[in-house]
Amino acid sequence: MEAGGERFPKQRQVLILFLLLGVALAGWESRRYFVMEETESGSFVANLAKDLGLGVEELAAREARVVSEDNEPWLQLDLQTGELILSEKLDREEMCGPTDPCVMHFQVLLKKPLGVFRAELLVRDINDHSPEFPEREMTLKILETSPPGTVFPLKTAQDLDVGNNNIQNYNISHNSYFHVSTRNWGDGRKYPELVLDKELDREEQAELRLTLTALDGGSPPRSGTAQVRILVLDVNDNAPEFAQTHYQVQVPENSPVGTLVVKVSARDLDTGTNGEISYSLFDSSQEISTTFELSSISGEVRLIKKLDFETISSYELYIDASDGGGLSGKCSVSIEVMDVNDNSPELTISSLTNPIPENSPETEVALFRIRDRDSGDNGRMTCSIQDDLPFLLKPSAENFYTLVTNGALDRESKAQYNITITVTDMGTPRLKTEHNITVLVSDVNDNAPAFTQTSYTLSVRENNSPALHIGSVRATDRDAGANAQVTYSLLPPLDAHVPLASLVSINPDNGHLFALRSLDYEALRAFEFRVGAADRGSPALSSQALVRVLVVDDNDNAPFVLYPLQNASAPCTELVPRAAEAGYLVTKVVAVDGDSGQNAWLSYQLLKATEPGLFGVWAHNGEVRTARLLSERDAAKHRLLVLVKDNGEPPLSASVTLHVLLVDGFSQPYLPAPEAEAADAAPASPLTVYLVVALASVSSLFVFSVLVFVAARLCRRGGTASVGRCSVPEGPFPGHLVDVSGTGTLSQSYQYEERTLSGTSDCSLFLERKMARELFLEASLSS
């Protein structure tokens, strides 16, 4: 049912096409135009625009053209005037030979919509050829006993003109024995007969010479002459007689040269030379003389040239049988040339549209005409193309076909089609002609550029040089030409706070991305933006992709020491009791690094000490502890230089100076500063004591609050850590490194190992010592 459903719409389309053509042809009858042969090239024939009822502009718009049956460029149409003119001088005899009338069939072909109008051009003959006899002299043998009124055939003159311009009359020079009678053949041609007016007397005159003249009917008339030699013979009373007065044969056109066409036979009742018969062609044209050969002895007619049905389909031969006594008989032979399938079909392209835009509906690709010069089944044709192509053949009038697209074409699927038009006749064997047409599909901008990825992730190291190439994006377009030329651009940023125009740029031709300025990881770690790709079609199509740029950290920040402060006006002094055991926590150096990753992994190292071996620094957490027991011989004041170094490449470092003061204990109300040991110990006044106590109280309260806040921050990440717990770093860092972030505070990932002391934790001891040191320093300053 589906196949039938597809076939019936196609049949309806063909019927509608024929109906439209019938309507177009209904107001036009086949017209005949006339022109005299030998008319000069460029001569006016007719005004086609007027005859067709169309304006000159419409003729040009519909691409009117003249197509002749034989594809000969005899006529042309002037689209500026609508006039039909001759393109070359016409020779009627060359075009049509003896055929009369000489008619040239042609069509006027119109497009948009299709229209075919038939017309004829009749080429009229002018008297431009004189009659010519095949021989300059002919000989007749006539018995002296021939009675008056006896008729003797004469050879006919040939005139290439037709109608009245052909031979109309024969006459002979004045004599007392003969006159010429002009007769008509069945086809209208005239031939002369010599009529005896009175008896001959061989003894009186054995030979006569007369002049035969052939006259045509032109104005002025033309003539041709031949000499007639008459030999008077002795009595021969029996003329040759043919077995048939008319022979009719058929010969295939592909018969080889030398083929026996027919054998004629005549007999003569006389004896001797009067009974010897000789055969000859009588009144034969040049075409017959060059095609057939007659044996004068046997009467066999054979081919001496190949036949062509399409050129001449029949021949008429007249054969004369003469005996030795001068008597003769005549017969005619009708030869019909039988058509064989020896002509392949012909295909002529009238118009071709190439290339075809893609996505177009049904579009006319080519208009062509087919023709087969054979006849019957040999001339019937079928036309087809390959089944797997999106094209259709639509038949039209006068063997015209239109090649159209069967729906819209897609250039991206296939940009070129090779179509083979096959025309096959119905003869045996079948002959075919193939014509190849290459149809190109032109591009339409129907494909947007497509990025190779929906999102791109690029990395760039901070502190880069400006205009650094950081990566590329790429988009492809399936179209062609300008429709496939992709231009890249930056789209407005997703985050309005990101100054995208000052960060990156993109090469519009190749999609290369460049950093416009040096990036700082600590200020901007990552940013996102969109890039667009647009083609150059009309209208332009575009697409977009997301680009994420990650700034890779560089080791460009040295560690920064948070504690002890190095910019204070007075140095920070740590108090250590002389009774402290080995491993006593003196203080803790706290530092941070603005970088990240291994660039922020910190290690601590004691570079210089007043007394080497007395103090040590833990490399992984910056804790300064006593390395051994203190003795009375150890100096009271010590200066330590601690180096803080990150793990970058190359590593960056910072140093901090610690002042440590050894005291006997924190319970003493007054401890002189090392610088005041040599000063006089004068008794303090009550006012001085009050001032010292007030200042010490305020300072102690402030320092205590700061220390409690710092301790709470340090111990927060301990989870279940209690007041008496501190911790050491662990996790992915090396044992001697501490990882800190660039926020200016301790890293959120700090963890401390729990360590519990008997009675009081290390943290509590550390805070108590801080308070004691502050009190001691305040007392020293007051004094």
PyMOL commands that set and color helices and strands:
alter all, ss='L'
color gray80, all
select helices_A, chain A and resi 2-26+48-52+56-61+92-96+163-165+272-275+286-291+376-379+397-399+481-484+500-503+597-600+674-676+686-716+762-782
alter helices_A, ss='H'
color red, helices_A
select strands_A, chain A and resi 31-36+44-47+65-68+75-78+83-86+102-110+115-124+137-143+151-153+167-172+178-184+190-196+207-216+223-233+241-242+246-252+260-263+266-267+278-281+292-294+300-303+314-322+328-338+346-352+356-357+364-371+381-384+391-395+400-405+416-425+432-442+450-451+455-461+468-472+475-476+486-490+504-506+512-515+526-535+542-552+560-563+573-577+585-588+590-592+601-609+615-617+623-626+637-646+653-663+738-739
alter strands_A, ss='S'
color yellow, strands_A
deselect
rebuild
show_as cartoon
